[in-house]
């Protein structure tokens, strides 16, 4: 910025040491000039400068002020006016400043309460239903975005509330408890049996109407456990019939392990009330043969043939009717 001398304004330069009467107000000598009745001034000693109290509130003009930690504004002469920053209170309850007290968590609570009632009501009246295969997981591998979505529904959201959801699948073959334990490990969120419905879960209601049932599908003896947990009193597995009469499925290799798990009895004297296909068959030849034999039988009795199979056949239930399903095998492009 250009400098100006007294000569530039057409005045004589002031002699060295001369002071303007106005300079007295900036004196820091500790005395105040007060006029008396004769017009003279009387020096009154003061313990501190008359402007000491106001100095902290005054802004000093500077040609080259330091701008660090200060906001600069411009006055009419183009010089910078340093304006000190005031500490801004953080919204986080864990943040403390040198000259500000900790913000109470009540502030956050009040902000939540002040949110739109419609927004909170909409969230509380919201629920989700998810398929599992291809939506939450591929086989035994979770989809990353699905894990984040479930965490949000479990309360990790701006409202801090849990949003209900259930999982639906056309799979099956094991108990709901076992499947939920597996899903909890895959998705890394707790899944309870109250949130889980698999293809044969609705079949639990049939236990009130049918006592002796043939259950098909799934691995090993798992579906026997499922049916017994549903409340069916007399559950028959295909291996039970093979142990009684291996000729039912002549190409089936009946191992010692199969025989140890089987519960054989004289099935010619047992009346079946229904056939329940819980999951995909692991032995189509045996399962299809048993289904046909019982549907053609007289009133659900093995080794019999009904005169009118349509009117006397026992009911058969499929948990799902899919002919195709996705697996880990990708197949051709």
Buried (B, 14 or more C-beta within 10 A) or exposed (E): EEEEEEEEEEEEEEEEEEEEEEEEEEBEEEBBEEEEEEEEEEEEEEEEBBEEEEEEEEEEEEEEBEEEEBEEEEEEEEBBBBEEEEEEEEEEEEEEEEEEEEBEEEEBEEEEEEEEEEEBEEBEEEEEEBEBBEBBBBEEEBBEEBBEBBBEBEEEEEEEEBBEBEBBBBBBBBBBEBBBBBBEEBBEBEBEBEBBBBBBBEBBEBBEEBBBBBBBBBEBBBBBBBBBEBEBEEBBBBBBBBBBBEEBBEEBEBEEEBEEBBEEEEBEEBBBBBBBBBBBBBBEEBBEBBBEBBBEBBEBBBEBEBEEEEEBBBBBBBBBEEEEEEEEEEEEE
